[in-house]
């Protein structure tokens, strides 16, 4: 069994800046990516994700991946591409609605703790406890005391998760003002996607600067060594998906545990079995 990833013995612990401020960032962002290139690379990465999942399951690792960022930044798109080839028994997506009246009286992190992974599981948070640092702060859904307590407690909460053996990965999807507006308009024009635009999303457009300030403050308090923020340039959706998945795969030195080829056993002999008449069953109309 050969290792799929090799560590550079001279490399140091990677931080947020190592992945964002590269010399080739501008050059790479300007390169075009055609549909065939994208689909080929996505397919390759999804096969690697299957190996990644099998390794996590075999080694009983616990992984949390948090996806945060602007509305319409592409978080849901990359989550969909990550999960579509994986086993849902070991990979879960958590996208919580607004807290109930009862949940509002609980310890803030309580409703998130119930969704933490067990051994061999990956949990993807489509937004997370960072709601308090973003929408709750900007829209006034929490008071100043609650907000300041969150900023103080979340680094310790995340350090506690890491000490417990959880690998905590945090992604921020960054999208420009013009690109977000273009995506909002595309959703408005497409009836199949209009549900993605909530009144809160529209309100966020009017408070763009307030959200930017809230994000900067959040980073200043929560971009910690044990769980740094990784920023994804999301103006190009397809590149953002490939870059995020590729980076995720690079964080664990997994090995290929692909099972050996399977030989199908022979099917059982008929031995007098008579199938009931098809007229006794109710079929879905064949319209197509």
C-alpha positions as CSV (number, residue, x, y, z in Angstrom):
1,X,0.0,0.0,0.0
2,X,1.6,3.2,-1.1
3,X,1.1,6.6,0.5
4,X,-1.1,8.9,-1.5
5,X,0.4,12.1,0.1
6,X,3.9,12.8,1.2
7,X,5.0,15.3,3.7
8,X,7.8,17.7,3.1
9,X,10.2,17.2,5.9
10,X,11.3,20.8,5.7
11,X,7.8,22.2,5.7
12,X,6.4,24.0,8.7
13,X,2.9,24.1,10.0
14,X,0.7,25.9,7.4
15,X,-1.2,28.9,8.4
16,X,-4.0,30.9,6.7
17,X,-1.4,33.2,5.0
18,X,0.5,30.3,3.5
19,X,-2.5,29.3,1.3
20,X,-3.8,32.8,0.5
21,X,-0.8,35.1,-0.1
22,X,1.0,33.1,-2.8
23,X,3.1,34.7,-5.5
24,X,1.0,33.0,-8.2
25,X,-2.4,34.0,-6.8
26,X,-3.2,36.7,-9.3
27,X,-1.7,34.8,-12.2
28,X,-3.7,31.7,-11.3
29,X,-7.0,33.6,-10.9
30,X,-6.7,35.0,-14.4
31,X,-6.2,31.6,-16.0
32,X,-9.2,30.3,-17.8
33,X,-10.7,26.9,-16.9
34,X,-12.9,25.3,-19.6
35,X,-15.7,22.9,-18.8
36,X,-13.8,19.7,-19.8
37,X,-10.8,20.7,-17.6
38,X,-13.1,21.4,-14.7
39,X,-15.1,18.2,-15.0
40,X,-11.9,16.1,-15.4
41,X,-10.2,17.6,-12.4
42,X,-13.4,17.4,-10.3
43,X,-13.8,13.7,-11.1
44,X,-10.2,13.1,-10.0
45,X,-10.6,15.0,-6.7
46,X,-13.9,13.2,-6.0
47,X,-12.1,9.8,-6.3
48,X,-9.5,11.2,-3.9
49,X,-12.3,12.2,-1.5
50,X,-13.5,8.6,-1.5
51,X,-10.0,7.5,-0.4
52,X,-9.9,10.4,2.1
53,X,-13.2,9.2,3.6
54,X,-12.1,5.6,3.8
55,X,-8.9,6.6,5.6
56,X,-10.9,8.7,8.1
57,X,-13.2,5.8,8.7
58,X,-10.4,3.2,9.1
59,X,-8.4,5.4,11.5
60,X,-11.5,6.5,13.4
61,X,-10.7,10.2,12.9
62,X,-13.2,13.0,13.6
63,X,-13.3,15.9,11.2
64,X,-15.3,19.1,11.2
65,X,-15.3,21.4,8.2
66,X,-16.9,24.8,8.6
67,X,-18.0,26.8,5.5
68,X,-18.6,30.5,6.1
69,X,-18.7,33.6,3.8
70,X,-20.8,36.0,2.0
71,X,-24.3,35.1,0.8
72,X,-24.0,33.5,-2.7
73,X,-20.3,33.0,-2.3
74,X,-20.6,29.3,-3.3
75,X,-20.5,27.5,0.0
76,X,-23.4,25.2,-0.9
77,X,-21.8,24.4,-4.3
78,X,-18.6,23.1,-2.9
79,X,-20.4,21.1,-0.2
80,X,-22.5,19.5,-2.9
81,X,-19.4,18.5,-4.9
82,X,-17.7,17.1,-1.8
83,X,-20.6,15.0,-0.7
84,X,-22.1,13.7,-3.9
85,X,-19.6,10.8,-4.2
86,X,-19.3,10.0,-0.5
87,X,-21.1,7.6,1.9
88,X,-23.8,9.6,3.7
89,X,-23.4,7.2,6.7
90,X,-20.1,8.8,7.4
91,X,-20.5,12.3,6.0
92,X,-23.1,14.6,7.3
93,X,-24.1,18.2,6.3
94,X,-25.4,20.4,9.1
95,X,-27.3,23.5,8.0
96,X,-29.3,24.6,11.0
97,X,-32.3,26.9,10.8
98,X,-32.9,29.9,13.1
99,X,-32.8,28.8,16.8
100,X,-36.1,28.1,18.5
101,X,-37.3,30.0,21.5
102,X,-36.0,27.1,23.7
103,X,-32.7,27.0,22.0
104,X,-32.3,30.7,22.5
105,X,-32.2,30.1,26.3
106,X,-29.5,27.4,26.0
107,X,-25.7,27.8,26.1
108,X,-24.9,29.3,22.7
109,X,-22.8,26.3,21.5
110,X,-25.3,23.7,22.8
111,X,-27.2,23.1,19.6
112,X,-24.0,22.7,17.6
113,X,-22.4,20.3,20.0
114,X,-25.1,17.7,19.3
115,X,-23.9,17.5,15.7
116,X,-20.2,17.0,16.4
117,X,-18.7,13.9,14.7
118,X,-18.1,10.5,16.3
119,X,-15.1,8.4,15.3
120,X,-14.8,7.9,11.5
121,X,-17.2,10.7,10.7
122,X,-16.9,14.0,8.7
123,X,-19.3,16.8,9.5
124,X,-19.7,19.7,7.1
125,X,-21.2,22.8,8.6
126,X,-23.0,25.0,6.1
127,X,-22.7,28.0,8.4
128,X,-22.0,27.4,12.0
129,X,-21.6,29.0,15.4
130,X,-20.0,31.9,13.5
131,X,-23.6,33.1,12.9
132,X,-23.2,35.1,16.1
133,X,-20.1,37.0,14.7
134,X,-21.9,37.7,11.4
135,X,-25.6,37.9,10.9
136,X,-26.5,38.1,14.6
137,X,-24.0,40.9,15.1
138,X,-24.9,42.9,12.1
139,X,-28.7,42.4,12.3
140,X,-28.9,43.0,16.0
141,X,-30.1,39.5,16.9
142,X,-27.7,39.4,19.9
143,X,-26.8,42.1,22.3
144,X,-23.3,43.5,23.0
145,X,-22.7,41.3,26.0
146,X,-23.5,38.1,24.1
147,X,-21.4,39.2,21.2
148,X,-18.3,40.0,23.3
149,X,-18.7,36.7,25.2
150,X,-18.8,34.8,21.9
151,X,-15.5,36.4,20.8
152,X,-13.9,35.5,24.1
153,X,-15.2,32.0,24.3
154,X,-15.1,30.7,20.8
155,X,-11.3,30.3,20.6
156,X,-11.3,28.3,23.8
157,X,-14.3,26.2,22.6
158,X,-12.4,25.4,19.4
159,X,-9.2,24.6,21.3
160,X,-11.2,22.3,23.4
161,X,-12.5,20.5,20.3
162,X,-9.0,20.1,18.9
163,X,-7.7,18.8,22.2
164,X,-10.5,16.2,22.2
165,X,-9.1,14.8,18.9
166,X,-11.3,16.6,16.4
167,X,-9.7,18.1,13.3
168,X,-11.3,21.4,12.8
169,X,-11.1,23.1,9.4
170,X,-12.5,26.5,8.7
171,X,-13.1,28.0,5.3
172,X,-14.2,31.6,4.5
173,X,-15.5,32.1,0.9
174,X,-14.6,35.5,-0.3
175,X,-16.6,37.0,-3.2
176,X,-16.5,40.6,-4.6
177,X,-19.4,43.0,-4.4
178,X,-20.0,42.9,-8.2
179,X,-19.9,39.1,-8.4
180,X,-22.3,38.7,-5.5
181,X,-24.8,41.1,-7.2
182,X,-24.5,39.1,-10.4
183,X,-25.3,35.9,-8.6
184,X,-28.2,37.5,-6.7
185,X,-29.7,38.7,-10.0
186,X,-29.2,35.2,-11.5
187,X,-31.2,33.7,-8.6
188,X,-34.0,36.3,-9.0
189,X,-34.2,35.4,-12.7
190,X,-34.3,31.6,-12.2
191,X,-37.5,30.3,-10.5
192,X,-35.6,27.1,-9.5
193,X,-33.1,29.1,-7.5
194,X,-35.2,31.9,-6.2
195,X,-35.7,30.1,-2.9
196,X,-32.0,30.7,-2.2
197,X,-32.7,34.4,-1.7
198,X,-34.1,35.0,1.7
199,X,-35.1,38.5,3.0
200,X,-32.0,38.3,5.2
201,X,-29.8,37.8,2.1
202,X,-31.3,40.9,0.5
203,X,-30.8,42.9,3.7
204,X,-27.2,41.8,3.7
205,X,-26.7,43.7,0.5
206,X,-27.7,46.9,2.2
207,X,-25.2,46.2,5.0
208,X,-22.2,45.2,3.0
209,X,-19.7,47.3,4.9
210,X,-21.1,46.3,8.3
211,X,-20.6,42.6,7.3
212,X,-17.1,43.4,6.2
213,X,-16.3,45.0,9.5
214,X,-17.8,42.1,11.4
215,X,-15.8,39.6,9.4
216,X,-12.6,41.5,10.1
217,X,-13.3,41.5,13.8
218,X,-14.2,37.8,13.8
219,X,-10.9,37.0,12.1
220,X,-8.9,39.1,14.5
221,X,-10.3,37.0,17.5
222,X,-10.7,33.5,16.0
223,X,-7.9,33.0,13.4
224,X,-6.1,30.9,16.0
225,X,-3.1,28.5,15.5
226,X,-5.1,25.4,16.4
227,X,-7.9,26.2,13.9
228,X,-6.9,28.9,11.4
229,X,-9.2,30.4,8.8
230,X,-8.5,29.5,5.2
231,X,-9.8,32.0,2.7
232,X,-11.1,30.8,-0.7
233,X,-11.2,33.2,-3.6
234,X,-14.7,32.4,-4.8
235,X,-15.3,34.9,-7.6
236,X,-14.9,31.9,-10.0
237,X,-17.1,29.1,-8.7
238,X,-15.5,26.3,-10.5
239,X,-12.0,27.2,-9.5
240,X,-13.1,27.8,-5.9
241,X,-14.6,24.3,-5.7
242,X,-11.4,22.7,-7.1
243,X,-9.1,24.8,-4.9
244,X,-11.1,24.1,-1.7
245,X,-11.4,20.4,-2.3
246,X,-7.7,20.1,-3.2
247,X,-6.7,22.0,0.0
248,X,-9.0,19.9,2.2
249,X,-7.3,16.7,0.8
250,X,-3.9,18.2,1.6
251,X,-4.6,18.5,5.3
252,X,-4.6,14.8,6.1
253,X,-1.8,12.5,5.1
254,X,-4.2,9.7,4.0
255,X,-3.4,6.5,2.2
256,X,-5.3,4.6,-0.5
257,X,-7.5,2.0,1.1
258,X,-9.5,1.2,-2.1
259,X,-10.8,-2.4,-1.8
260,X,-9.6,-5.1,-4.1
261,X,-11.7,-5.7,-7.2
262,X,-14.9,-7.5,-6.4
263,X,-16.1,-10.7,-8.2
264,X,-19.9,-11.0,-8.2
265,X,-21.1,-14.3,-6.9
266,X,-23.4,-16.4,-9.2
267,X,-27.1,-15.7,-8.7
268,X,-29.3,-18.2,-7.0
269,X,-31.0,-20.7,-9.2
270,X,-34.7,-20.3,-9.9
271,X,-35.9,-23.5,-8.2
272,X,-39.5,-23.1,-9.0
273,X,-40.0,-19.4,-8.1
274,X,-42.9,-17.8,-10.0
275,X,-43.0,-14.1,-10.2
276,X,-46.4,-12.5,-9.3
277,X,-48.3,-11.0,-12.3
278,X,-47.2,-7.5,-13.1
279,X,-50.8,-6.4,-13.2
280,X,-50.9,-6.9,-9.4
281,X,-48.4,-4.1,-9.0
282,X,-48.8,-0.3,-9.2
283,X,-46.2,1.2,-11.5
284,X,-45.2,4.8,-11.9
285,X,-46.6,6.1,-15.3
286,X,-44.0,6.1,-18.0
287,X,-44.4,9.6,-19.3
288,X,-40.9,9.7,-20.7
